[in-house]
Amino acid sequence: MIAVGIANDPDTYEPSGAEIAEMRSLRRGRPATASSKVLLSVRYSPEVVAFFRATGPGWQTRMDDVLKSWIATQAP
Protein backbone atom coordinates (compact mmCIF):
# COMPACT_ATOMS: atom_id res chain seq x y z
CA MET A 1 0.00 0.00 0.00
CA ILE A 2 2.70 2.49 0.96
CA ALA A 3 4.77 1.59 -2.12
CA VAL A 4 1.81 2.44 -4.38
CA GLY A 5 1.46 5.84 -2.75
CA ILE A 6 5.18 6.51 -3.13
CA ALA A 7 5.11 5.40 -6.78
CA ASN A 8 2.21 7.77 -7.50
CA ASP A 9 3.82 10.77 -5.82
CA PRO A 10 5.28 13.04 -8.54
CA ASP A 11 7.79 14.54 -6.08
CA THR A 12 9.36 11.16 -5.29
CA TYR A 13 12.23 9.69 -7.28
CA GLU A 14 15.04 7.26 -6.67
CA PRO A 15 18.44 8.96 -6.78
CA SER A 16 21.04 7.54 -9.13
CA GLY A 17 24.23 5.91 -7.90
CA ALA A 18 26.15 9.07 -8.85
CA GLU A 19 23.77 11.25 -6.82
CA ILE A 20 24.10 8.97 -3.81
CA ALA A 21 27.91 9.04 -4.11
CA GLU A 22 27.84 12.85 -4.31
CA MET A 23 25.62 13.09 -1.20
CA ARG A 24 27.97 10.80 0.71
CA SER A 25 30.97 12.91 -0.22
CA LEU A 26 29.47 16.14 1.14
CA ARG A 27 30.86 17.40 4.42
CA ARG A 28 28.22 17.43 7.13
CA GLY A 29 28.07 19.19 10.44
CA ARG A 30 29.28 22.56 11.57
CA PRO A 31 31.25 24.55 8.98
CA ALA A 32 35.00 24.67 9.52
CA THR A 33 36.28 27.87 11.09
CA ALA A 34 39.47 29.78 10.37
CA SER A 35 40.73 29.26 13.92
CA SER A 36 40.41 25.95 15.65
CA LYS A 37 39.84 25.55 19.35
CA VAL A 38 40.96 22.87 21.76
CA LEU A 39 38.35 20.79 23.58
CA LEU A 40 39.38 20.81 27.24
CA SER A 41 37.87 19.76 30.52
CA VAL A 42 38.48 22.45 33.14
CA ARG A 43 37.11 23.19 36.59
CA TYR A 44 36.22 26.79 37.49
CA SER A 45 34.87 28.14 40.75
CA PRO A 46 31.06 28.28 40.84
CA GLU A 47 31.00 32.07 41.13
CA VAL A 48 33.07 32.47 37.94
CA VAL A 49 30.80 30.17 35.97
CA ALA A 50 27.66 31.78 37.42
CA PHE A 51 28.93 35.25 36.48
CA PHE A 52 29.59 34.35 32.85
CA ARG A 53 26.44 32.22 32.44
CA ALA A 54 24.37 35.13 33.74
CA THR A 55 25.54 37.18 30.76
CA GLY A 56 23.45 34.95 28.47
CA PRO A 57 24.16 33.00 25.30
CA GLY A 58 27.76 33.22 24.16
CA TRP A 59 29.10 33.21 27.69
CA GLN A 60 31.86 30.72 26.87
CA THR A 61 33.08 32.92 24.02
CA ARG A 62 33.11 35.92 26.35
CA MET A 63 35.07 33.90 28.90
CA ASP A 64 37.57 33.02 26.18
CA ASP A 65 37.82 36.71 25.21
CA VAL A 66 38.53 37.71 28.83
CA LEU A 67 41.29 35.10 29.10
CA LYS A 68 42.84 36.25 25.81
CA SER A 69 42.79 39.88 26.93
CA TRP A 70 44.50 38.89 30.19
CA ILE A 71 47.20 37.04 28.21
CA ALA A 72 47.79 40.21 26.17
CA THR A 73 48.58 42.10 29.40
CA GLN A 74 51.29 39.67 30.45
CA ALA A 75 54.92 40.38 29.69
CA PRO A 76 56.56 37.98 27.21
Contacts in CASP RR format, 6 or more apart in sequence:
PFRMAT RR
TARGET T0000
AUTHOR 0000-0000-0000
METHOD contacts of the structure
MODEL  1
MIAVGIANDPDTYEPSGAEIAEMRSLRRGRPATASSKVLLSVRYSPEVVA
FFRATGPGWQTRMDDVLKSWIATQAP
6 12 0 8 1.000
15 23 0 8 1.000
37 64 0 8 1.000
52 59 0 8 1.000
52 60 0 8 1.000
52 62 0 8 1.000
52 63 0 8 1.000
53 59 0 8 1.000
55 62 0 8 1.000
END
